[in-house]
Amino acid sequence: MSARVQSVERAAAILQVLADEHGPVSLAHLSAALGLAKATVHGLVQTLREVGFVDQDPVTGLYAVGAELLHLGATPLDRNELRARALNWTDALAGHTGESALVARLEDGEVMIAHHVFRPDTSQQSLQTGSSRPLHATALGKVLLAHDPRASRTLAGRQLESHTYRTVTDPGRLHRELADVRDLGWAASVEEWRPGHAGLAAPVRDRSGFVIGAVGIEGRADALCDGHLRPRATLVKHVMDAGRWISRELGHGRHG
C-alpha cells in the first residue's frame, strides 16, 4: 500500500502549476487550478516560500517558482573548475585595472576566494586563494547575497557584524543595496570591511543563467574611487566585462 502524504502531493501540485505558467499567478488562480480552498493553498504556498521554492512579489503579491528550486536543477561547479574557467579573464582584469583580481563563490555561508591574481606591481602581497570574506561587508559577498538565496538565508535572523564605521549593519538598508546590485549588475564595498580598502564585483553566471560566483577587484579606496568615494566608472566597466566573459566561458549567453 502506497504511503502517500497529502500535503506533499498538494505542494508538488502547486509547484507544477507555477512551472506550467508563463508568469506569476495569484492565490485565487492557484486555488481554482487545484480545486482547493484559498486558506489551504495559502498555508502551503507560504511554507514553500519560506524554504525558497516559491517567490512572492512584494508589490503585487503574485507567486512564481522560486530561485532556490531552480538552483536544485543547476549543475554544481566546483572551485577548481570555476578557477580554471576564470584564469585568462582575471589575468586580464588585473592587467587592465592595476589591482588584485579575485573570483569567489559561496561556501559554508561565507565568501570563499577560489582564485586570486596579484596586483601587477612589485609591492609585497599575500595569496588570498582559499581565504574567506564576510558576505555583507564586501563587494564579492554582496553580489552573492543579491543573487543566491542560499547566501541570503545564512544571514536571516543574525546580527550583521560591524567591521568598520561604514559597515552596513541595518538589514533594511542592506536589502535596498542588494536590490540596487541586481538592477545595476555590480556591487561596491568602500571601507566597509577594512579601513582604506575597497572592492568592486560583478556576477558570474552558468549556462542556465544562475549566479554561481562573483569576480572583482580589491585595493585602496583612493585608487578604486574618486574623491567622493564613488567607484570609478572605468573600473566598474572592466569588472562587469570580466563577469560577462567568464560567464560566457561557462556557457551563459551561448546559443545552440
Backbone as a ProteinNet text record, in pm:
[ID]
protein_1_A
[PRIMARY]
MSARVQSVERAAAILQVLADEHGPVSLAHLSAALGLAKATVHGLVQTLREVGFVDQDPVTGLYAVGAELLHLGATPLDRNELRARALNWTDALAGHTGESALVARLEDGEVMIAHHVFRPDTSQQSLQTGSSRPLHATALGKVLLAHDPRASRTLAGRQLESHTYRTVTDPGRLHRELADVRDLGWAASVEEWRPGHAGLAAPVRDRSGFVIGAVGIEGRADALCDGHLRPRATLVKHVMDAGRWISRELGHGRHG
[TERTIARY]
84.2	0	88.2	61	141.1	111	217.6	201.5	217.1	109.2	113.7	75.5	151.2	127.2	56.4	-65.5	-149.1	-85.8	-24.9	32.5	148.3	225.5	336.6	283	178.6	117.8	63.8	0.3	-56.1	53.7	161.4	273.7	334.9	348.4	402.2	310.3	179.4	83	93.5	115.1	133.4	255.1	365.6	487.6	467.8	390	364.2	283.3	183.3	103.3	191.6	275.3	363.4	461.7	511.8	607.4	542.1	413.3	342.7	300.2	296.9	253.2	367.5	331.2	431.5	466.8	404.5	432.1	376	397.1	345.9	193.7	141.7	-2.8	-50.8	-180.5	-240.9	-278.6	-308.1	-355.8	-488.3	-574.1	-703.6	-684.7	-586	-558	-513.4	-424	-377.4	-492.6	-575.2	-688.9	-783.1	-812.4	-903.1	-840.3	-711.5	-644	-635.4	-624.7	-609.3	-739.8	-842.5	-969.2	-961.8	-879.6	-862	-900.8	-936.1	-971.5	-850.4	-877.6	-768.3	-684.4	-750	-677.2	-578.6	-620.7	-533.1	-413.5	-440.5	-333.1	-238.8	-295.6	-212.7	-112.7	-157.4	-67.6	45.3	11.1	113	212	159.8	246.8	338.2	292	377.8	492.8	465.9	573.1	674.8	625.8	715.5	796.6	734.9	806.2	917.1	890.1	988.6	1113.9	1099.3	1216.3	1276.5	1221	1279.1	1230.1	1131.2	1081.7	978.7	923.2	827.6	868.6	861.3	885.9	753.3	741.3	621.8	662.5	602.2	630.2	577.5	664.2	620	518.7	510.4	417.6	283.9	288.6	164.8	110.1	197.2	154.4	145.3	185	176	289.8	266.5	361.9	426.6	552.8	625.7	722	776.2	875.2	994.7	1041.7	1149.6	1287.8	1381	1518.4	1585	1551.3	1614.5	1578.1	1453.8	1412.3	1487	1505	1578.7	1724	1781.8	1920.5	1938.7	1835.3	1846.6	1873.3	1824.3	1843.8	1971.4	2044.1	2167.6	2281.3	2372.3	2487.4	2589.6	2628.3	2725.3	2859.2	2922.8	3052.4	3151.8	3254	3346.2	3445.3	3517.3	3606.6	3715	3768.2	3876	3828.5	3706.9	3656.3	3628.8	3572.2	3547.7	3679.2	3780.6	3912.6	3967.6	3957.1	4011.8	3944.5	3812.6	3740.1	3769.1	3812.7	3831.8	3975.5	4069.8	4212.5	4247.2	4214.3	4254.3	4191.2	4065.6	3992.3	4031.8	4070.1	4117	4257	4339.8	4470.6	4452.1	4358.8	4332.3	4275	4187	4125.8	4231.6	4323.4	4431.2	4518.1	4544.2	4626.3	4560.5	4430.6	4358.6	4341	4321.1	4287.5	4407.4	4512	4625.9	4597.9	4491.5	4451.7	4445.9	4437.1	4420.3	4285.3	4284.3	4159.9	4127.7	3999.7	3958.8	3830.6	3819.7	3696.2	3652.9	3524.3	3475.6	3346.2	3315.7	3190.1	3142.2	3018.4	2961.8	3001.4	3061.6	3094.9	3074.7	2994.2	2971.7	2927.6	2842.8	2787.1	2881.9	2993.8	3091.1	3134.3	3199.2	3263.3	3395.9	3411.6	3536.8	3610.6	3735.7	3814.2	3864	3819.4	3857.7	3983.9	4009	4126.1	4164.8	4295.1	4346.1	4463.9	4456	4566.8	4626.1	4756.5	4821.9	4810.7	4813.3	4823.1	4953.9	4950.6	5070.9	5172.2	5229.9	5338.2	5436.9	5534.7	5640.3	5618.5	5502.1	5476.3	5455	5479.7	5463	5313.9	5277.6	5138.2	5130.5	5016.1	4996.1	4881.7	4895.7	4795.5	4667.2	4553.7	4424.9	4340.3	4385.4	4309	4285.1	4159.5	4122.9	4081.8	4101.9	4060.3	3912.9	3855.6	3713	3691.7	3572.1	3530.9	3389	3350.5	3211.2	3118.5	3001.3	2906.1	2858.5	2821.2	2753	2846.3	2978.2	3070.7	3168.8	3152.9	3242.7	3161.8	3223.4	3155	3125.9	3222.5	3201.3	3083.5	3077.8	2969.7	2834.7	2830.1	2702.6	2646.4	2734.8	2687.6	2622	2685.9	2629.6	2499.8	2495.7	2373.4	2258.7	2289.2	2185.1	2122.4	2198.7	2152.1	2131.7	2192.8	2185.7	2104.4	1985.1	1901.5	1966.5	2057.9	2128	2214.1	2273	2356.7	2272.7	2160.4	2077	2020.6	1993.8	1939	2041.1	2169.9	2270.5	2271	2221	2218.4	2083.2	1984.3	1849.3	1848.7	1798.2	1786.9	1916.1	2025.3	2154.1	2185.8	2255.2	2300.4	2419.4	2414.7	2521.9	2640.9	2755.4	2874.4	2930.2	2969.9	3031.1	3182.8	3241.6	3386.6	3454.3	3383.5	3430.7	3308.7	3332.5	3218.7	3129.1	3177	3097.9	3025.1	3044.1	2976.8	2825.2	2753.6	2607.2	2558.7	2499.5	2450.7	2299.3	2233.6	2087.2	2031.1	1952.5	1900.8	1820	1741.6	1661.8	1748.1	1850.6	1941.1	2016.1	2060.8	2130.8	2038.6	1912.8	1815.2	1800.3	1797.4	1785.8	1911.8	2027.1	2152.4	2156.2	2108.8	2110.8	2016.1	1905.3	1814.7	1886.2	1966.3	2044.2	2148.1	2208.8	2308.1	2244.1	2124.3	2055	2021	1981.9	1944.4	2066.5	2176.5	2293.9	2384.4	2386.9	2474.3	2612.9	2634.1	2762.9	2743.9	2845.3	2839.5	2969.4	2960.5	3078.1	3079.2	3198.3	3217.2	3332.6	3304	3405.6	3427.8	3540.8	3578.4	3473.9	3406.9	3306.7	3365.1	3471.7	3535.6	3664.6	3744.5	3869.4	3884.8	3937.2	3958.4	4053.9	4019.7	4105.1	4101.7	4015	4009	3874.6	3875.1	3750.7	3749.6	3630.9	3617.3	3502.8	3514.6	3408.7	3390	3266.7	3242.5	3120.8	3117.8	3006.5	2976.3	2855.4	2818.3	2881.5	2899.3	2940.4	2825.5	2777.2	2660.3	2697.5	2620.3	2641.8	2553	2550.9	2477	2328.8	2273.2	2130.6	2099.6	2202.7	2181.9	2189	2211.8	2221.5	2356.1	2355.2	2478.8	2547	2664.2	2735	2865.1	2891.4	3012.2	3016.8	3128.8	3148.2	3294	3317.2	3453	3467.6	3585.6	3601.5	3745.3	3762	3893.7	3888.3	4002.9	4015.4	4142.7	4138.6	4256.4	4228.8	4315.7	4298.7	4173.8	4102.9	3980.4	4009.1	4122.3	4151.1	4191	4222.5	4253.7	4127.9	4037	3914.9	3804.4	3817.4	3710.5	3765.4	3673.3	3712.9	3719.3	3735	3748.9	3626.5	3511.6	3387.2	3355.2	3455.8	3441.9	3337.8	3322	3235.4	3321.2	3280.1	3359.4	3385.8	3507.4	3544	3476	3410.4	3329.6	3412.1	3535.9	3618.6	3648.8	3670.7	3698	3572.9	3458.3	3332.2	3311.6	3339.5	3321.6	3413.1	3538.8	3631.6	3581.9	3531.1	3481.4	3359.3	3266.7	3147.1	3182.3	3277.4	3321.1	3379.6	3460.2	3518.5	3409.2	3307.7	3196.6	3125.6	3105.1	3037.2	3121.2	3252.1	3336.4	3353.6	3367.7	3376.9	3245.2	3134.3	3003	2991.5	3044	3040.6	3124.6	3237.3	3319	3238.7	3145.3	3062.1	2936	2922.4	2809.5	2696.4	2704.5	2594.8	2592.9	2475.4	2461.1	2493.6	2538	2565.4	2438.8	2423.7	2305.9	2350.4	2268.2	2297.7	2389.2
-119.4	0	125.1	217.4	338	434.4	477.1	572.5	713.5	767.5	898.6	1005.8	1114.3	1224.7	1336	1366.7	1460.4	1598.5	1648.1	1782.5	1790.1	1681.2	1678.5	1676.4	1596.3	1591	1727.6	1795.9	1927.2	2030.1	2023.3	2115.3	2091.8	1964.1	1931.4	1983.2	1975.2	2023.9	2175.1	2246.5	2392	2425.6	2356.1	2381.1	2349.5	2245.3	2210	2318.3	2372.1	2480.2	2601.8	2637.8	2753.3	2731.2	2608.4	2577.6	2583.5	2551.2	2548.9	2688	2783.5	2918.3	2997.1	3098.7	3182.1	3306	3321	3436.1	3412.7	3506.5	3493.6	3482.4	3412.2	3392.1	3428.8	3448.4	3488.2	3366.3	3391.3	3285.2	3229.9	3318.1	3274.7	3180.6	3210.8	3125.3	2986.9	2981.9	2853	2774.9	2844.1	2779.5	2717.5	2792.6	2742.3	2627.2	2638.9	2535.8	2403.3	2409.9	2289.1	2240.5	2325.3	2288.2	2280.9	2368	2369.8	2505.9	2508.6	2634.4	2727.2	2857.5	2954.4	2942.5	2917.4	2907.2	2790.7	2679.9	2562.6	2592.4	2653.4	2685.7	2788.5	2885.3	2990.2	2931.1	2838.9	2777.1	2700.9	2627.6	2550.2	2640.3	2742.1	2827.2	2912.2	2947.4	3022.7	2936.4	2808.8	2717.6	2702.2	2688.1	2677.9	2806.2	2918.6	3046.4	3056.2	3009.1	3017.6	2935.6	2825.7	2743.5	2781	2883.9	2933.4	2867.3	2775.6	2706.8	2790.3	2891.1	2982.4	3125	3213.5	3356.4	3430.8	3534.8	3619	3763.2	3825	3965.2	4051	4131.4	4210	4318.4	4356.4	4461.5	4402.9	4306	4250.1	4133.7	4067.6	3951	3824.3	3830.1	3713.5	3615.5	3489.1	3382.3	3327.7	3282	3220.2	3117.2	3031.9	2933.4	3006.8	2961.5	3028.8	2994.3	3085.2	3067.6	2945.2	2914.8	2800.2	2669.9	2657.7	2537.3	2527	2640.4	2640	2601.2	2644.8	2610.6	2460	2391.2	2246.9	2174.8	2233.4	2171.2	2212.5	2306	2352.5	2254.9	2241.4	2153.5	2220.5	2156.8	2218.7	2241.6	2351.5	2384.6	2393.6	2307.1	2310.5	2425.9	2450.1	2565.4	2559.7	2439.7	2426.6	2456	2411.3	2438.4	2586.9	2649.9	2793.9	2867.7	2827.9	2890.7	2871.5	2749.6	2720.6	2804.8	2821.1	2898.7	3048.3	3091.8	3235.5	3282	3189.1	3223.8	3338.6	3323.1	3424	3559.5	3557.8	3683.5	3757.1	3684.7	3753.1	3809.9	3740.1	3796.3	3928.6	3928.1	4049.7	4159.4	4121.2	4219.6	4287.9	4209.9	4268.1	4360	4318.2	4399.5	4530.5	4526.2	4647.1	4746.8	4694.7	4782.7	4816.7	4734.1	4754.6	4713.9	4635.2	4593.3	4440.9	4391	4247.9	4203.7	4091.9	4037.4	3907.1	3889.1	3771.1	3711.4	3580.3	3508.9	3437.8	3446.8	3389.3	3313	3226.9	3153	3138.5	3094.9	3075.3	2938	2935.3	2809.5	2826.5	2738.7	2737.9	2874.2	2942.1	3068.7	3185.8	3171.7	3279.8	3296.1	3408.2	3429.2	3354.2	3256.9	3182.4	3220.5	3261.9	3303.1	3178.7	3163	3047.5	3074.3	3201.9	3236.3	3380.8	3405.4	3539.9	3569.6	3681.3	3728.8	3851.7	3848.4	3959.8	4090.2	4198.6	4331.6	4338.8	4388.9	4386	4495.1	4485.7	4576.6	4499.5	4566.1	4497.4	4499.2	4547.4	4554	4414.2	4400.3	4271.7	4239	4116.5	4073.7	3930.5	3893.5	3756.6	3692.2	3563.9	3491.8	3476.1	3513.1	3509.7	3387.1	3305.7	3187.1	3097.9	3061	2977.8	3055.7	3187.6	3269.9	3306.6	3359.9	3392.7	3541.6	3586.8	3725.4	3725.7	3829.7	3839.8	3873.5	3816.6	3838	3982.5	4040.8	4170.3	4289.8	4268.5	4381.6	4387.6	4301.2	4301	4304	4355.5	4361.2	4221	4130.4	3992.6	3930.5	3954.9	3899.6	3957.8	4086.8	4149.6	4094.1	4062.8	4000.7	3866.6	3786.7	3656.1	3671.5	3765.5	3789.3	3833.8	3914.7	3970.1	3864.9	3760.3	3666.9	3523.4	3485.1	3345.6	3336.7	3276.6	3269.7	3193.5	3103.4	3031.2	3126.4	3224.6	3322.3	3410.1	3459.2	3548.5	3476.8	3346.5	3273.8	3255.1	3259.6	3244.7	3363.7	3478.6	3597.9	3620.1	3541.3	3561	3546.3	3647.9	3644	3667.8	3692.2	3715.6	3864.3	3905.4	4043.7	4061.5	4165.2	4191.2	4252.6	4187.7	4232.8	4361.3	4452.6	4577.6	4560.1	4579.1	4567.3	4704.2	4806.7	4944.9	5033.2	5162.4	5251.9	5263.6	5215.8	5223.4	5092.5	4988.9	4862	4878.6	4824.8	4828.6	4718.1	4758.2	4660.9	4662.3	4754.7	4761	4671.4	4568	4475.6	4544	4644.6	4714.7	4787.1	4853.9	4924.8	4826.6	4715.4	4614.6	4558.4	4534.4	4483	4579	4708.5	4807.5	4810	4795.3	4791.7	4671.1	4558.1	4436.4	4448.5	4519.6	4544.7	4628.4	4725.6	4806.8	4721.7	4627.4	4538.4	4458.9	4408.5	4332.7	4421.6	4545.8	4637.5	4683.5	4713.9	4770.9	4665.4	4546	4441.1	4441.4	4519.2	4520.2	4568.5	4542.6	4582.2	4650.1	4733.4	4801.6	4790.8	4791.6	4798.7	4894.6	5005.1	5108.1	5126.2	5079.4	5087.6	5024	4920.8	4851.5	4729.3	4674.9	4557.8	4597.5	4678.2	4726.6	4875.3	4953.9	5096.9	5117.4	5210.6	5241.5	5140.1	5040	4929.3	4932.9	4899.8	4897.7	4778.5	4746.6	4637	4663	4608.6	4612.4	4470.4	4430.7	4293.1	4284.7	4178.8	4152	4002.5	3963.9	3822.1	3737.9	3610.4	3509.4	3409.9	3388.6	3303.7	3176.7	3070.5	2947	2944.8	2832.6	2820.2	2854.3	2819.4	2842.3	2984.4	3063.2	3199.8	3217.5	3108.6	3119.6	3180.2	3263.1	3321.9	3219.3	3173	3068.4	3121.4	3250.6	3308.7	3457.9	3517.6	3660.8	3685.3	3787.4	3828.1	3975.2	4013.6	4153	4192.8	4316.5	4368.7	4426.3	4425.9	4486	4568.5	4677.1	4762	4881.7	4980.8	5101.5	5176.5	5231.7	5304.9	5424.8	5492.3	5610.1	5574	5446.6	5401.8	5354.8	5290.9	5239.1	5343.3	5450.1	5550.5	5690.3	5783.1	5922.3	5991.5	6122.1	6195.6	6192.6	6155.4	6144.9	5999.8	5912	5768.5	5700.2	5752.1	5687.4	5601.1	5476.4	5387.3	5449.5	5432.1	5485.8	5405.1	5475.5	5410.4	5317.2	5355.7	5270.7	5136.8	5139.6	5015.2	4928.4	4990.9	4916.8	4844.8	4913.8	4853.6	4732.7	4744.5	4631.7	4510.7	4536	4427	4361	4441.5	4385.7	4307.5	4358.4	4286.3	4150.2	4147	4020.1	3922	3971.7	3885.3	3826.7	3909.4	3860.5	3756.9	3780.3	3687.3	3554.5	3558.7	3432.8	3356.7	3429.1	3365.7	3300.1	3366.2	3308.5	3180.7	3180.1	3058.3	2942.3	2975.6	2874.3	2843.2	2904.3	2873.2	2972	3074.1	3170.5	3260.2	3275.3	3362.3	3296	3171.1	3099.1	3029.4	3018.2	2952.9	2831.1	2726.7	2606.9	2512.2
0	0	0	-88.9	-100.6	13.7	83.2	193.6	137.5	84.1	20.4	121.8	122.1	215	138.6	182.7	108.5	94.6	202.8	197.1	97.9	88.2	-6.7	-149.4	-172.3	-305.2	-346.4	-252.6	-283.4	-309.6	-231.8	-254.1	-392	-429.6	-561.7	-671.8	-648.7	-747.5	-764.5	-654.1	-661.7	-746.7	-722.2	-798.9	-946.7	-975.7	-1114.9	-1185	-1116.2	-1174.4	-1202.3	-1106.2	-1123.8	-1238.7	-1250.6	-1357.2	-1494.8	-1501.5	-1629.9	-1676.3	-1584.8	-1620.3	-1684.5	-1762	-1828.4	-1747.2	-1631.5	-1546.5	-1407.9	-1316.2	-1179.5	-1177	-1076.1	-1066	-926.1	-915.1	-788.1	-705.3	-578.9	-490.7	-542.4	-593.2	-646.4	-765.1	-849	-965.2	-919.2	-822	-770.5	-708.5	-633.1	-567.9	-670.2	-776.8	-880.2	-957.7	-988.3	-1066.8	-992.2	-860.3	-779.8	-718.4	-723.3	-662.6	-511.8	-453.2	-308	-252.5	-125.3	-60.4	-55.8	-63.8	-61.4	65.6	178.2	304.9	301.6	241.1	231	142.5	26.4	-67.4	-6.1	64.8	124.8	224.2	308.2	405.1	338.1	232.2	161.1	88.2	21.2	-59	29.6	149	240.4	291.2	314.9	355.1	242.7	120	4.6	-13.4	16.9	5.8	109.9	230.5	338.2	309	234.6	201.8	67.2	2.2	-121.7	-248.1	-237.4	-356.5	-432.4	-366.3	-429.3	-394.9	-493.9	-472.1	-477.2	-394.2	-396.2	-419.5	-518.9	-548	-433.1	-368.8	-252.9	-287.4	-414.4	-455.8	-499.9	-592.3	-648	-566.9	-488.8	-412.9	-495.9	-623.7	-711.8	-684.1	-720.5	-690.9	-817.7	-802.3	-912.4	-854.5	-941.1	-897	-837.7	-721.4	-650.3	-701.8	-674.1	-720.6	-658.4	-534.3	-468.5	-538.1	-583.4	-654.8	-787.1	-853.7	-979.7	-957.3	-844.3	-814.6	-796.1	-750.2	-730.5	-862	-971	-1101	-1170.3	-1111.5	-1173.6	-1145.2	-1239.9	-1222.3	-1131.9	-1020.4	-930.8	-1001.2	-968.8	-1026.4	-912.2	-913.4	-800.9	-815.2	-706.9	-700.6	-807.8	-833.4	-930.9	-1073.1	-1106.3	-1240.5	-1258.8	-1156.1	-1163.6	-1183.7	-1110.6	-1124	-1264.7	-1317.5	-1450	-1558.5	-1547.4	-1648.1	-1637.5	-1519.8	-1496.6	-1516.1	-1533.2	-1534	-1628.3	-1755.8	-1854.1	-1826.3	-1784.7	-1768.8	-1641.9	-1537.5	-1416.5	-1437.6	-1515.5	-1551.1	-1625.3	-1721.1	-1798.6	-1710	-1615.9	-1526.8	-1440.6	-1386	-1305.8	-1391	-1514.4	-1603	-1641.4	-1669.9	-1711.6	-1597.1	-1476.3	-1363.5	-1275.2	-1281.1	-1192.9	-1049.5	-1028.9	-894.5	-884.2	-761.8	-740.4	-794.8	-865.8	-920.4	-848.7	-815.7	-740.3	-796.9	-784.1	-815.4	-688.1	-656.6	-531.4	-553.7	-459.1	-459	-315.3	-300.3	-167.5	-114.9	3.9	70.2	220.1	277.8	422.9	475.4	398	443	437.5	366.1	354.3	209.2	182.5	53	55.9	-32.9	-39.3	-167.7	-154.7	-270.4	-343.8	-468.9	-549.8	-630.8	-661.3	-742	-714.4	-710.4	-681.3	-773.3	-843	-926.4	-859.8	-836.9	-769.2	-848	-775.4	-834.1	-913.4	-1037	-1122.2	-1088.1	-968.7	-931.1	-844.6	-791.4	-716.5	-565.7	-521.3	-377.3	-320.3	-190.7	-123.8	-112.7	-151.9	-148.5	-98.8	-42.9	4.5	-72.3	-101.3	-178.5	-97.7	-158.7	-89.8	-125.1	-219.5	-257.5	-135.7	-114.5	-0.6	122.1	120.4	234.5	220.6	327.3	326.1	349.4	315.3	332.3	389	463.7	509.5	393.1	393.6	284.9	276.6	389	386.3	376.2	394.1	401.5	285.4	185.5	70.3	-58.5	-164.5	-293.5	-346.2	-333.3	-377.4	-302.9	-172.7	-92.3	-127.5	-156.4	-190.8	-321.1	-416.3	-540.3	-510.1	-425.8	-390.9	-312.7	-219.6	-142.5	-231.8	-331.6	-417.6	-508.1	-541.3	-643.3	-595.8	-486.2	-441.8	-312.8	-316.4	-195.8	-82.1	-114	-7.4	74	6.9	76.5	168.3	116.2	197	318.8	307.2	421.7	533	499.8	604.8	699.6	653.2	737.7	804	766.1	819.8	971.8	1039	1184.2	1259.3	1187.2	1252.1	1256.8	1360.2	1368.2	1275	1192.6	1097.7	1170.7	1159.1	1231.5	1171.3	1256.7	1212.9	1208.9	1090.2	1074.7	1077	1027.9	1032.7	1057.1	1067.9	1091.5	968.7	852.2	729.5	696.8	776.6	750.5	761	663.8	667.2	761.2	872.6	970.9	984.2	915.4	918.5	808.1	841.8	740.1	630.7	667.3	567.7	466.3	514.8	423.7	334.4	392.7	312.7	205.6	240.5	144.4	26.4	54.4	-53.1	-139.7	-76.3	-152.3	-245.6	-197.1	-278.5	-397.4	-379.4	-492.2	-598.1	-554	-647.7	-720.2	-648.4	-709.7	-823.3	-799.4	-904	-1023.5	-996.1	-1104.1	-1184.7	-1115.5	-1181.2	-1243.7	-1183.6	-1234.5	-1173.1	-1067.2	-998.5	-855	-771.9	-631.3	-591.6	-489.9	-436	-284.4	-229.6	-85	-61.2	4.7	26.4	176.4	223.5	365	456.6	409.6	490.8	561.1	504.2	564.3	636.1	567.8	625.8	595.5	688.9	663	545.6	457.5	344.6	232.3	243.8	147.7	75.1	-54.7	-132	-226.9	-275	-370.4	-466.1	-586.5	-687.1	-737.4	-766.9	-809.8	-900.7	-980.5	-1071.8	-1068.8	-1107.7	-1102.1	-1212.3	-1181.6	-1279	-1289.8	-1411.7	-1434	-1510	-1485.2	-1559.5	-1683.5	-1752.8	-1878.2	-1861.7	-1745.5	-1721.9	-1675.9	-1651.4	-1606.3	-1456.1	-1382	-1237	-1197.4	-1095.8	-1044.9	-955.5	-998.8	-924.3	-863.5	-881.6	-826	-852.8	-818.1	-840.4	-875.8	-956.1	-991	-956.1	-911.7	-874.8	-852.4	-811.2	-777	-636.4	-569.9	-438	-433.2	-357	-344.6	-256.6	-264	-184.2	-228.6	-132.3	-164	-253.4	-232.5	-314	-456.6	-481.6	-617.5	-690.6	-617.8	-680.2	-688.1	-609.1	-601.2	-626.8	-656.5	-673.4	-537.1	-537.9	-412.9	-324.8	-382.6	-305.5	-269.7	-284.7	-256	-344.5	-465.7	-563.9	-655.2	-680.1	-765.7	-903.1	-952.2	-1082.8	-1193.1	-1284.3	-1387.9	-1476	-1506.3	-1592.5	-1525.5	-1394.4	-1322.2	-1313.4	-1292.3	-1289.8	-1422.6	-1532.9	-1665.5	-1683.4	-1641.6	-1654.1	-1573.9	-1453.9	-1369	-1432.6	-1482.2	-1545.1	-1671.4	-1748.4	-1868.3	-1830.9	-1723.9	-1679.5	-1639.4	-1569.4	-1530.7	-1651	-1753.2	-1874	-1947.7	-1957	-2031.5	-1958.1	-1827	-1752.2	-1763.2	-1755.8	-1771.2	-1908.5	-2009.7	-2144.2	-2150.7	-2079.7	-2072.2	-2013.6	-1925.4	-1860.3	-1940	-2058.4	-2146	-2143.3	-2058.1	-2049.9	-2173.2	-2232.2	-2347.9	-2479.8	-2474.9	-2599.2	-2646.5	-2774.1	-2831.2	-2911.2	-2901.6	-2977.5	-2903.5
[MASK]
++++++++++++++++++++++++++++++++++++++++++++++++++++++++++++++++++++++++++++++++++++++++++++++++++++++++++++++++++++++++++++++++++++++++++++++++++++++++++++++++++++++++++++++++++++++++++++++++++++++++++++++++++++++++++++++++++++++++++++++++++++++++++++++++

